[in-house]
Amino acid sequence: MSGDLTAFFYGTLMAPEVFFSVCYGTKSPPAAIQALHTFTPAVLDDHCRHRVRAADFPGVVPEAGRSVRGIYATGLTTANMKRLDDYEGVEYKLETVRVRLDGEGEAAVKETRTYIFLHPTELENKEWDFEAFKRDKLKMWTRNGYCEGDLKE
């Protein structure tokens, strides 16, 4: 059953394979599970995404005049959110934000939740590169068991 919760993802979770690995323990759950969720390009205004120092993932912090491209995800359940909270850990705080669905204009502003990075001094002074992540790191982040320590390959 699809949930009523939504979220804005701006880092590793933009890759559906990572989302499914975190929430369902496999990068390729059955089609019926995949169909419960939608992933729509979206923009978070007045925030900036930076690479976290010595990490494969980014953090987002408020910054006037900047914007972050990411994914607006729907169909999330309370159980999904618990797994996502565990995945993000104590370095992030879930906050309510407004995002614009890409290409949809003013009519497509959605209130949702996203993970704000709590330690800005640990951020590098450069943008995190999703294309480089997909090319160089995605395979490691989606192997069964990586996101959920109790799963075996």
C-alpha positions in Angstrom: 0.0 0.0 0.0 1.4 3.4 -1.0 1.9 6.0 1.7 0.8 9.6 1.9 4.2 11.0 2.8 6.6 12.8 0.5 10.2 14.0 0.6 12.8 16.0 -1.4 16.0 14.1 -2.1 19.1 16.0 -3.3 21.9 13.4 -3.0 22.4 9.7 -3.1 18.7 9.1 -2.7 18.0 10.8 -6.1 19.1 7.4 -7.5 16.0 5.2 -7.2 18.4 2.2 -6.8 19.7 3.8 -3.5 16.2 4.7 -2.4 15.0 1.1 -2.9 18.1 -0.3 -1.3 17.5 1.8 1.8 13.7 1.3 2.0 13.4 -2.3 0.8 16.8 -3.9 1.1 17.3 -4.4 -2.6 18.0 -2.0 -5.5 15.4 -3.8 -7.7 12.2 -4.6 -5.7 9.2 -6.1 -7.5 7.5 -3.8 -10.0 4.4 -3.6 -7.7 6.7 -2.0 -5.0 8.4 0.3 -7.4 5.0 1.5 -8.7 4.0 2.7 -5.2 6.5 5.6 -5.6 7.0 8.5 -8.0 10.2 10.5 -8.5 9.8 13.9 -10.1 12.6 16.4 -10.8 12.2 19.4 -8.4 14.0 22.5 -7.2 14.6 23.7 -3.6 15.1 27.4 -3.5 17.3 29.4 -1.0 19.4 26.4 -0.2 22.8 25.1 -1.4 24.2 21.6 -1.8 27.8 21.0 -0.9 29.9 17.9 -0.7 30.5 16.6 2.8 34.3 16.5 3.5 35.8 13.1 2.9 32.4 11.6 2.0 30.6 10.4 -1.1 27.4 12.3 -0.2 26.3 15.9 0.1 24.6 18.1 2.7 22.2 20.9 2.0 22.1 24.1 4.1 20.0 27.3 3.8 21.6 29.9 1.5 19.6 32.8 0.1 19.6 33.2 -3.7 20.9 29.6 -4.4 18.9 26.6 -5.4 19.2 22.8 -5.4 18.0 20.4 -8.1 16.7 17.1 -6.7 13.8 14.7 -6.7 10.3 15.0 -5.2 9.4 11.5 -4.1 5.8 10.4 -3.3 4.2 7.3 -1.9 6.4 7.1 1.3 5.2 5.3 4.3 6.0 5.8 8.0 8.2 2.6 7.7 10.0 4.1 4.7 10.7 7.3 6.7 12.1 5.4 9.6 14.6 3.6 7.3 15.4 7.0 5.7 16.0 8.6 9.1 18.3 5.7 10.1 20.1 6.0 6.8 20.6 9.8 7.2 21.7 9.5 10.8 22.3 12.3 13.3 24.2 14.6 10.9 20.8 15.6 9.4 17.5 17.0 10.6 14.3 16.5 8.7 12.7 19.8 8.0 9.6 21.0 6.2 10.4 22.9 2.9 8.6 24.0 -0.3 9.9 22.7 -3.6 9.0 23.5 -7.2 8.3 20.6 -9.6 10.7 21.1 -12.5 9.0 22.6 -15.5 5.6 22.9 -13.9 5.6 26.7 -13.0 4.1 28.3 -9.9 1.2 26.0 -9.8 3.4 23.0 -8.8 4.9 24.1 -5.5 4.7 21.3 -3.0 5.3 21.3 0.8 7.4 18.3 1.7 10.3 17.3 4.0 14.0 17.2 3.4 17.2 16.4 5.3 19.2 19.5 6.3 22.8 19.0 7.1 23.6 20.1 10.7 27.4 20.6 10.6 28.1 23.3 7.9 31.8 23.5 8.9 32.2 19.9 7.6 31.0 20.9 4.1 33.5 21.5 1.2 33.2 24.8 -0.6 32.1 23.1 -3.8 28.9 21.5 -5.2 28.4 17.8 -4.9 28.3 16.1 -8.4 25.5 13.6 -8.9 26.8 12.5 -12.3 30.2 11.7 -10.8 28.5 9.8 -8.0 26.5 7.7 -10.4 29.6 7.0 -12.5 32.0 6.3 -9.7 30.1 5.3 -6.6 26.5 4.1 -7.3 27.3 0.5 -7.7 28.9 0.4 -4.2 25.9 2.2 -2.6 23.3 -0.1 -4.0 24.8 -3.6 -3.3 22.4 -5.6 -1.1 23.4 -5.1 2.5 25.2 -1.8 2.2 22.4 0.3 3.4 20.9 -2.2 5.9 23.6 -3.8 8.0 21.5 -6.9 8.8 21.1 -7.9 5.1 23.5 -10.3 3.5 24.8 -10.3 -0.1 
